Amino acid sequence: MPRLPLDPPPSAAIGASFSSNDASAQATTTHIGFILLPDYSMIAFANAVETLRMANYISRQPLYRWTVVSPDQASAVASNGLAMAATGDAASLADCDTVFVCGGVNIRSNTDDAVRQLLRQCAASGATIGALCTGSFALASAGLLDGYRCAIHWENLAAISEEFPKVQFSTEVFILDRDRITCSGGTAPLHLMLHLVRARHGAKLVMDISEQFIVERLRASNDRQRIPQPECIGPGYQHLTEAAEIMAANIEEPLPLAELASAIALSLRQLERLFHRYFSMNPAQYYMNLRLRRAQELLTHSSLPIMQVTVACGFQSSSHFCKAYRSLFGHSPSEERRRHAASTTKPRAPAAATWQQRPAPEMLVA
């Protein structure tokens, strides 16, 4: 029976807390902390912690234990409205080997000075510091990613890279850079944790976990977060993805379509046929929509003035930008920003004075 294909472990990039040349010798329990910010992504957190649970279940050993902390309250409410009870407080993170901050929507308003200070304390204690989904914003705003490579959910990538020029942001699914581990959202944390489990406890355990979770392929850290997804894949699809990647890398100064076609060894007519076949639009329309969606990301996830957004997305005049934006989205860029501001403004309960603690449940091992 064929086994799950596994690429070589990125041992050179993994922090010392996870590196091991003798996986069988690693018998100690690894303690991982999770700081859940308000509106955090439950799918990102669940994929991470469930991988650790399954490692314990299959190995029948307490390989991992985890502590869940929420700022200023006894429970954290996810973006789907469900609450997760905290199992510890800030002090309980002191003996963690790794601490992940998990973000979601409204990450900017949900990252305050108390969160930044806690993250700095965790880093100062010697723990490996990580982030899931938009949690990378919290690390960057705390100054903990300067000089590091970093992954973040694609929806926030354009805005956050403008704000933190000292951080090397990437479109990769997850990144392990020395004592920093950053991961995009969705199911990507599952693949990150599988890599970390493999580095510490070997490929056999990871294959068994993957079979339990019905994971067909372990994604590599440098896999792309976003690729064009036409309804069917056929001849010329690889050229299409290459063209889309080049477009995405040249937003501020759009390339002439003839130059784009030449870069992927196609004629302009061939390129046009591919876009019509898979996307029912010509390359110019696709490129324009790509630039406008980048503008939408900047308008909703950054505080850049609209004129700067105009320039960053390759438009020569604000009137052209506004007209094109309204044509695609049905409203102006300024209205987009007002709508987003209104949707993210919501009443919150008064914050508690300290980080609160709940008794930690005993870790279950099958």
VOPAGU-2260 file (C-alpha; in pm, 1 decimal, decimal comma):
REM VOPAGU-2260
SITE   aa  ch    i         X         Y         Z
SITE  MET   A    0       0,0       0,0       0,0
SITE  PRO   A    1     154,6     336,1    -102,0
SITE  ARG   A    2     262,0     559,9     181,6
SITE  LEU   A    3     236,6     935,2     212,4
SITE  PRO   A    4     517,3    1105,5      15,2
SITE  LEU   A    5     734,2    1315,0     246,0
SITE  ASP   A    6     988,6    1568,9     134,0
SITE  PRO   A    7    1318,9    1600,1     324,8
SITE  PRO   A    8    1281,7    1778,7     660,3
SITE  PRO   A    9    1393,4    2144,1     661,4
SITE  SER   A   10    1629,0    2072,8     951,4
SITE  ALA   A   11    1856,7    2365,9     881,5
SITE  ALA   A   12    1573,7    2609,7     926,6
SITE  ILE   A   13    1412,9    2458,9    1234,1
SITE  GLY   A   14    1483,6    2613,3    1571,5
SITE  ALA   A   15    1695,4    2428,1    1822,2
SITE  SER   A   16    1390,7    2336,4    2027,4
SITE  PHE   A   17    1278,4    2096,1    1753,5
SITE  SER   A   18    1600,4    1972,7    1593,5
SITE  SER   A   19    1705,3    1614,2    1653,1
SITE  ASN   A   20    1930,9    1363,5    1481,5
SITE  ASP   A   21    1791,3    1078,8    1689,6
SITE  ALA   A   22    1414,3    1105,7    1697,4
SITE  SER   A   23    1371,2     793,2    1908,1
SITE  ALA   A   24    1578,0     948,8    2185,3
SITE  GLN   A   25    1338,5    1239,4    2227,7
SITE  ALA   A   26    1130,6    1119,4    2521,3
SITE  THR   A   27    1072,4    1446,8    2700,6
SITE  THR   A   28     742,5    1631,1    2674,6
SITE  THR   A   29     744,1    1944,6    2460,0
SITE  HIS   A   30     537,5    2227,0    2607,7
SITE  ILE   A   31     370,6    2458,6    2354,5
SITE  GLY   A   32     180,0    2772,8    2444,6
SITE  PHE   A   33     -97,3    2928,5    2237,5
SITE  ILE   A   34    -198,0    3291,7    2284,7
SITE  LEU   A   35    -542,7    3331,8    2130,9
SITE  LEU   A   36    -622,6    3689,7    2035,8
SITE  PRO   A   37    -985,2    3804,6    2004,1
SITE  ASP   A   38   -1140,7    3704,0    1669,6
SITE  TYR   A   39    -870,0    3441,4    1621,8
SITE  SER   A   40    -894,7    3182,1    1344,5
SITE  MET   A   41   -1032,2    2865,2    1499,0
SITE  ILE   A   42    -940,1    2651,7    1197,5
SITE  ALA   A   43    -575,6    2758,0    1228,4
SITE  PHE   A   44    -561,7    2687,9    1603,1
SITE  ALA   A   45    -752,6    2359,1    1578,0
SITE  ASN   A   46    -527,3    2226,6    1300,8
SITE  ALA   A   47    -221,3    2302,0    1514,1
SITE  VAL   A   48    -337,7    2160,1    1846,2
SITE  GLU   A   49    -511,1    1855,9    1695,6
SITE  THR   A   50    -184,4    1750,1    1533,0
SITE  LEU   A   51     -19,0    1751,3    1875,3
SITE  ARG   A   52    -309,6    1556,9    2027,5
SITE  MET   A   53    -287,6    1293,1    1757,2
SITE  ALA   A   54      89,0    1261,0    1810,3
SITE  ASN   A   55      18,4    1174,0    2174,5
SITE  TYR   A   56    -267,1     941,2    2082,4
SITE  ILE   A   57     -71,9     738,9    1827,4
SITE  SER   A   58     255,1     724,2    2019,8
SITE  ARG   A   59      75,7     651,3    2349,4
SITE  GLN   A   60     322,0     889,5    2510,0
SITE  PRO   A   61     289,2    1246,3    2640,6
SITE  LEU   A   62     507,8    1386,4    2362,0
SITE  TYR   A   63     333,8    1723,0    2377,2
SITE  ARG   A   64     136,1    1929,4    2622,7
SITE  TRP   A   65     -16,2    2268,4    2556,2
SITE  THR   A   66    -133,3    2575,3    2741,3
SITE  VAL   A   67    -397,4    2810,7    2603,5
SITE  VAL   A   68    -385,7    3174,0    2712,3
SITE  SER   A   69    -623,4    3457,7    2630,3
SITE  PRO   A   70    -548,6    3825,5    2692,6
SITE  ASP   A   71    -761,8    4005,8    2949,4
SITE  GLN   A   72   -1027,4    3736,3    2981,1
SITE  ALA   A   73   -1082,7    3376,2    3083,6
SITE  SER   A   74   -1186,8    3272,8    2733,6
SITE  ALA   A   75   -1111,2    3382,4    2378,7
SITE  VAL   A   76   -1388,4    3426,6    2124,8
SITE  ALA   A   77   -1296,9    3311,9    1775,2
SITE  SER   A   78   -1405,8    3484,6    1456,7
SITE  ASN   A   79   -1684,1    3225,1    1425,0
SITE  GLY   A   80   -1828,7    3331,2    1762,1
SITE  LEU   A   81   -1727,0    3021,1    1957,1
SITE  ALA   A   82   -1537,0    3065,9    2284,1
SITE  MET   A   83   -1227,1    2871,9    2391,4
SITE  ALA   A   84   -1156,1    2856,3    2765,0
SITE  ALA   A   85    -805,7    2953,0    2872,1
SITE  THR   A   86    -605,0    2687,4    3056,2
SITE  GLY   A   87    -333,6    2915,1    3186,0
SITE  ASP   A   88    -215,5    3271,1    3237,3
SITE  ALA   A   89      88,1    3468,3    3123,8
SITE  ALA   A   90     306,5    3316,3    3395,3
SITE  SER   A   91     230,0    2965,3    3270,3
SITE  LEU   A   92     402,7    3045,8    2939,6
SITE  ALA   A   93     739,0    3083,7    3113,0
SITE  ASP   A   94     834,9    2716,9    3076,5
SITE  CYS   A   95     703,3    2674,0    2720,2
SITE  ASP   A   96     947,5    2554,4    2457,2
SITE  THR   A   97     750,1    2738,1    2186,6
SITE  VAL   A   98     478,1    3001,9    2206,8
SITE  PHE   A   99     241,5    3067,7    1915,4
SITE  VAL   A  100      20,6    3374,6    1890,2
SITE  CYS   A  101    -291,9    3299,9    1688,5
SITE  GLY   A  102    -469,5    3585,6    1512,8
SITE  GLY   A  103    -761,7    3617,9    1277,6
SITE  VAL   A  104    -975,4    3908,0    1161,5
SITE  ASN   A  105    -938,0    4260,2    1302,0
SITE  ILE   A  106    -580,2    4177,2    1396,3
SITE  ARG   A  107    -472,9    4540,1    1411,1
SITE  SER   A  108    -732,0    4642,5    1671,1
SITE  ASN   A  109    -683,5    4317,2    1863,3
SITE  THR   A  110    -309,0    4367,1    1909,7
SITE  ASP   A  111    -245,4    4609,8    2194,4
SITE  ASP   A  112      54,1    4703,8    2408,7
SITE  ALA   A  113     -22,3    4429,4    2661,9
SITE  VAL   A  114      -6,9    4165,0    2389,6
SITE  ARG   A  115     317,1    4305,6    2250,1
SITE  GLN   A  116     474,7    4315,0    2596,1
SITE  LEU   A  117     376,5    3954,8    2665,5
SITE  LEU   A  118     529,8    3840,8    2336,7
SITE  ARG   A  119     852,9    4025,6    2416,4
SITE  GLN   A  120     862,6    3856,1    2757,3
SITE  CYS   A  121     819,5    3513,9    2597,9
SITE  ALA   A  122    1102,0    3585,7    2354,3
SITE  ALA   A  123    1325,0    3710,9    2635,0
SITE  SER   A  124    1266,8    3386,5    2825,4
SITE  GLY   A  125    1433,9    3195,3    2542,7
SITE  ALA   A  126    1127,4    3032,6    2390,2
SITE  THR   A  127    1091,5    2989,0    2017,3
SITE  ILE   A  128     823,7    3237,9    1911,2
SITE  GLY   A  129     567,1    3157,3    1645,2
SITE  ALA   A  130     252,9    3290,6    1483,0
SITE  LEU   A  131     -49,8    3136,6    1315,3
SITE  CYS   A  132    -260,5    3310,6    1050,6
SITE  THR   A  133    -245,5    3688,9    1110,0
SITE  GLY   A  134     -57,6    3644,8    1437,3
SITE  SER   A  135     254,5    3746,1    1242,7
SITE  PHE   A  136     123,4    4103,4    1259,8
SITE  ALA   A  137     140,0    4090,1    1640,0
SITE  LEU   A  138     500,0    3965,6    1628,0
SITE  ALA   A  139     600,5    4227,9    1372,5
SITE  SER   A  140     439,3    4510,8    1569,8
SITE  ALA   A  141     627,5    4391,4    1880,2
SITE  GLY   A  142     955,9    4419,1    1687,1
SITE  LEU   A  143    1016,8    4044,3    1707,1
SITE  LEU   A  144    1042,7    3978,8    1333,1
SITE  ASP   A  145    1294,3    4244,8    1228,3
SITE  GLY   A  146    1556,0    4072,8    1014,5
SITE  TYR   A  147    1353,7    3751,9     989,6
SITE  ARG   A  148    1170,6    3587,2     703,0
SITE  CYS   A  149     799,3    3566,7     771,7
SITE  ALA   A  150     478,5    3407,3     642,9
SITE  ILE   A  151     131,8    3551,7     691,8
SITE  HIS   A  152    -209,2    3488,3     538,5
SITE  TRP   A  153    -211,6    3610,9     178,2
SITE  GLU   A  154    -501,2    3851,5     241,1
SITE  ASN   A  155    -281,8    4057,6     477,1
SITE  LEU   A  156      47,3    4022,8     294,3
SITE  ALA   A  157      37,3    4338,8      82,6
SITE  ALA   A  158     -66,6    4568,3     366,6
SITE  ILE   A  159     166,4    4434,5     632,6
SITE  SER   A  160     473,1    4432,0     407,1
SITE  GLU   A  161     426,0    4804,2     347,1
SITE  GLU   A  162     411,8    4869,7     721,7
SITE  PHE   A  163     714,0    4667,1     837,9
SITE  PRO   A  164    1000,5    4710,9     589,2
SITE  LYS   A  165    1253,2    4538,2     819,4
SITE  VAL   A  166    1062,7    4209,0     794,0
SITE  GLN   A  167    1112,7    3982,8     491,8
SITE  PHE   A  168     756,4    3877,9     411,6
SITE  SER   A  169     694,0    3582,6     184,2
SITE  THR   A  170     405,6    3406,2      11,3
SITE  GLU   A  171     523,2    3071,3     148,2
SITE  VAL   A  172     284,3    2852,5     345,8
SITE  PHE   A  173     503,1    2858,9     656,4
SITE  ILE   A  174     856,4    2965,8     740,7
SITE  LEU   A  175    1102,5    2841,0    1002,7
SITE  ASP   A  176    1378,0    3097,1    1048,6
SITE  ARG   A  177    1605,1    3036,2    1347,4
SITE  ASP   A  178    1394,7    3094,9    1661,2
SITE  ARG   A  179    1089,2    3225,5    1475,5
SITE  ILE   A  180     814,3    3013,3    1320,6
SITE  THR   A  181     541,3    3184,1    1119,7
SITE  CYS   A  182     253,0    3022,9     937,4
SITE  SER   A  183     -32,8    3129,1     714,0
SITE  GLY   A  184    -388,4    3036,1     804,6
SITE  GLY   A  185    -646,3    2771,7     721,0
SITE  THR   A  186    -504,0    2420,5     714,8
SITE  ALA   A  187    -141,4    2535,1     685,3
SITE  PRO   A  188     -76,3    2496,8    1063,8
SITE  LEU   A  189    -147,8    2124,7    1031,5
SITE  HIS   A  190     134,6    2090,3     780,1
SITE  LEU   A  191     364,1    2307,9     990,8
SITE  MET   A  192     305,8    2093,7    1298,3
SITE  LEU   A  193     363,5    1776,1    1097,7
SITE  HIS   A  194     703,6    1911,2     996,7
SITE  LEU   A  195     787,0    1991,0    1358,5
SITE  VAL   A  196     670,5    1650,2    1479,8
SITE  ARG   A  197     878,4    1479,5    1211,3
SITE  ALA   A  198    1190,3    1676,2    1305,0
SITE  ARG   A  199    1156,6    1564,2    1667,0
SITE  HIS   A  200     996,0    1219,5    1648,1
SITE  GLY   A  201    1052,4    1089,1    1296,8
SITE  ALA   A  202     871,7    1031,1     967,6
SITE  LYS   A  203     685,6     718,0    1077,9
SITE  LEU   A  204     480,5     904,6    1336,4
SITE  VAL   A  205     400,9    1179,6    1084,3
SITE  MET   A  206     280,2     923,6     829,1
SITE  ASP   A  207      54,7     767,8    1091,6
SITE  ILE   A  208     -88,3    1106,8    1189,8
SITE  SER   A  209    -145,2    1191,3     824,2
SITE  GLU   A  210    -333,0     867,9     767,9
SITE  GLN   A  211    -555,2     939,9    1068,4
SITE  PHE   A  212    -634,3    1287,1     933,4
SITE  ILE   A  213    -663,4    1163,9     573,0
SITE  VAL   A  214    -386,8    1399,3     461,7
SITE  GLU   A  215    -273,7    1288,6     117,2
SITE  ARG   A  216      34,6    1508,0      85,6
SITE  LEU   A  217     253,8    1690,8     333,1
SITE  ARG   A  218     294,2    2042,4     200,1
SITE  ALA   A  219     644,3    2187,2     187,5
SITE  SER   A  220     720,8    2516,5     357,0
SITE  ASN   A  221     780,7    2689,3      23,1
SITE  ASP   A  222     449,8    2583,8    -132,4
SITE  ARG   A  223     246,9    2875,1    -263,8
SITE  GLN   A  224     -52,1    2993,1     -62,9
SITE  ARG   A  225    -250,5    3102,3    -368,5
SITE  ILE   A  226    -255,1    2969,3    -722,9
SITE  PRO   A  227    -508,9    3028,5    -999,7
SITE  GLN   A  228    -792,6    2779,7    -964,3
SITE  PRO   A  229    -977,3    2736,6   -1293,9
SITE  GLU   A  230   -1258,6    2483,6   -1299,1
SITE  CYS   A  231   -1050,5    2234,0   -1489,0
SITE  ILE   A  232    -678,7    2185,3   -1544,4
SITE  GLY   A  233    -556,2    2102,0   -1889,9
SITE  PRO   A  234    -299,8    2189,5   -2156,8
SITE  GLY   A  235    -127,9    2518,5   -2093,2
SITE  TYR   A  236    -228,2    2539,2   -1726,6
SITE  GLN   A  237     134,9    2569,0   -1612,2
SITE  HIS   A  238     185,3    2866,0   -1844,8
SITE  LEU   A  239    -126,2    3021,4   -1695,4
SITE  THR   A  240       1,1    2991,4   -1337,4
SITE  GLU   A  241     338,7    3133,2   -1441,2
SITE  ALA   A  242     168,6    3431,2   -1603,9
SITE  ALA   A  243     -45,7    3491,9   -1294,3
SITE  GLU   A  244     260,7    3478,2   -1068,0
SITE  ILE   A  245     445,6    3731,1   -1283,5
SITE  MET   A  246     143,1    3960,7   -1278,8
SITE  ALA   A  247     117,9    3936,7    -899,8
SITE  ALA   A  248     487,8    4025,2    -867,0
SITE  ASN   A  249     448,7    4331,2   -1089,7
SITE  ILE   A  250     152,9    4521,9    -947,8
SITE  GLU   A  251     305,3    4865,6    -889,9
SITE  GLU   A  252     457,4    4875,8   -1238,4
SITE  PRO   A  253     241,8    4651,0   -1460,3
SITE  LEU   A  254     421,7    4476,7   -1743,8
SITE  PRO   A  255     313,6    4510,9   -2107,6
SITE  LEU   A  256     128,7    4195,2   -2208,4
SITE  ALA   A  257     369,4    4127,0   -2494,3
SITE  GLU   A  258     659,3    4126,9   -2245,7
SITE  LEU   A  259     461,5    3900,5   -2014,0
SITE  ALA   A  260     393,9    3651,1   -2294,1
SITE  SER   A  261     758,8    3652,8   -2394,8
SITE  ALA   A  262     865,7    3580,7   -2035,4
SITE  ILE   A  263     677,5    3249,1   -2042,6
SITE  ALA   A  264     774,4    3165,8   -2402,9
SITE  LEU   A  265     428,7    3217,6   -2555,2
SITE  SER   A  266     293,6    3446,6   -2820,2
SITE  LEU   A  267      45,0    3711,0   -2712,9
SITE  ARG   A  268    -227,5    3530,3   -2905,0
SITE  GLN   A  269    -151,8    3203,1   -2722,3
SITE  LEU   A  270    -164,1    3383,5   -2388,9
SITE  GLU   A  271    -499,5    3537,3   -2472,4
SITE  ARG   A  272    -641,6    3199,5   -2572,2
SITE  LEU   A  273    -534,3    3047,5   -2240,5
SITE  PHE   A  274    -699,9    3321,3   -2034,7
SITE  HIS   A  275   -1019,4    3299,3   -2236,8
SITE  ARG   A  276   -1022,5    2920,5   -2201,8
SITE  TYR   A  277    -972,2    2905,4   -1825,4
SITE  PHE   A  278   -1100,9    3239,6   -1697,2
SITE  SER   A  279   -1336,0    3364,1   -1969,7
SITE  MET   A  280   -1153,1    3695,7   -1985,1
SITE  ASN   A  281    -851,5    3838,5   -2158,6
SITE  PRO   A  282    -512,6    3883,8   -1982,7
SITE  ALA   A  283    -561,5    4260,2   -1949,7
SITE  GLN   A  284    -889,4    4211,4   -1761,5
SITE  TYR   A  285    -733,2    3950,6   -1531,8
SITE  TYR   A  286    -434,8    4179,4   -1462,9
SITE  MET   A  287    -665,6    4473,2   -1388,1
SITE  ASN   A  288    -876,0    4263,3   -1148,9
SITE  LEU   A  289    -560,1    4142,2    -976,3
SITE  ARG   A  290    -444,3    4499,9    -921,0
SITE  LEU   A  291    -784,8    4608,0    -794,5
SITE  ARG   A  292    -804,3    4318,5    -549,6
SITE  ARG   A  293    -460,3    4414,2    -421,2
SITE  ALA   A  294    -597,5    4765,4    -375,3
SITE  GLN   A  295    -889,4    4621,0    -179,0
SITE  GLU   A  296    -644,3    4438,4      50,2
SITE  LEU   A  297    -453,9    4761,4     114,6
SITE  LEU   A  298    -771,5    4961,6     175,3
SITE  THR   A  299    -908,3    4712,5     426,6
SITE  HIS   A  300    -588,9    4597,4     598,7
SITE  SER   A  301    -371,5    4908,3     608,7
SITE  SER   A  302    -399,8    5277,0     688,3
SITE  LEU   A  303    -224,9    5390,5     369,5
SITE  PRO   A  304    -379,7    5703,0     215,2
SITE  ILE   A  305    -588,6    5626,3     -91,7
SITE  MET   A  306    -342,5    5811,3    -313,7
SITE  GLN   A  307     -61,9    5580,6    -198,2
SITE  VAL   A  308    -283,7    5280,2    -266,2
SITE  THR   A  309    -345,6    5419,8    -614,1
SITE  VAL   A  310      26,5    5436,1    -688,1
SITE  ALA   A  311     106,4    5102,4    -520,1
SITE  CYS   A  312    -140,0    4929,2    -752,5
SITE  GLY   A  313      -4,4    5076,7   -1073,5
SITE  PHE   A  314    -258,8    5351,0   -1147,7
SITE  GLN   A  315    -142,1    5682,7   -1287,5
SITE  SER   A  316    -439,4    5887,9   -1170,4
SITE  SER   A  317    -691,1    5872,1    -886,7
SITE  SER   A  318    -980,6    5921,7   -1129,2
SITE  HIS   A  319    -880,5    5615,4   -1332,6
SITE  PHE   A  320    -837,3    5414,7   -1013,2
SITE  CYS   A  321   -1174,2    5517,4    -869,6
SITE  LYS   A  322   -1355,2    5444,1   -1196,2
SITE  ALA   A  323   -1197,6    5099,4   -1230,5
SITE  TYR   A  324   -1259,7    5019,3    -863,6
SITE  ARG   A  325   -1625,3    5114,4    -883,3
SITE  SER   A  326   -1665,9    4909,6   -1201,1
SITE  LEU   A  327   -1541,9    4591,6   -1028,0
SITE  PHE   A  328   -1677,2    4631,3    -673,9
SITE  GLY   A  329   -1976,7    4862,8    -721,8
SITE  HIS   A  330   -1850,3    5135,5    -487,7
SITE  SER   A  331   -1558,2    5375,3    -454,9
SITE  PRO   A  332   -1230,3    5313,8    -269,2
SITE  SER   A  333   -1327,7    5563,2       2,6
SITE  GLU   A  334   -1658,9    5384,6      51,6
SITE  GLU   A  335   -1470,0    5054,3      75,5
SITE  ARG   A  336   -1266,4    5190,0     363,8
SITE  ARG   A  337   -1574,6    5330,6     540,9
SITE  ARG   A  338   -1758,1    4999,0     508,6
SITE  HIS   A  339   -1464,7    4804,8     645,2
SITE  ALA   A  340   -1422,2    5044,6     937,8
SITE  ALA   A  341   -1791,3    5009,8    1022,3
SITE  SER   A  342   -1782,0    4629,6    1003,4
SITE  THR   A  343   -1483,9    4600,8    1237,6
SITE  THR   A  344   -1617,3    4840,4    1499,4
SITE  LYS   A  345   -1810,8    4645,0    1758,5
SITE  PRO   A  346   -1876,1    4684,7    2131,1
SITE  ARG   A  347   -1654,0    4482,9    2361,9
SITE  ALA   A  348   -1692,8    4385,7    2723,8
SITE  PRO   A  349   -1473,1    4582,3    2968,3
SITE  ALA   A  350   -1129,0    4427,3    2980,9
SITE  ALA   A  351   -1004,8    4267,4    3298,5
SITE  ALA   A  352    -702,0    4419,6    3464,6
SITE  THR   A  353    -485,1    4108,3    3433,7
SITE  TRP   A  354    -445,1    3792,2    3233,7
SITE  GLN   A  355    -679,2    3543,5    3398,7
SITE  GLN   A  356    -627,5    3175,5    3456,1
SITE  ARG   A  357    -842,8    2866,8    3443,7
SITE  PRO   A  358    -733,1    2531,8    3591,8
SITE  ALA   A  359    -552,9    2332,8    3321,9
SITE  PRO   A  360    -718,1    2001,6    3237,1
SITE  GLU   A  361    -503,5    1691,2    3255,0
SITE  MET   A  362    -349,9    1594,2    2923,1
SITE  LEU   A  363    -501,2    1275,8    2786,9
SITE  VAL   A  364    -279,3    1010,8    2637,6
SITE  ALA   A  365    -436,4     698,7    2487,4
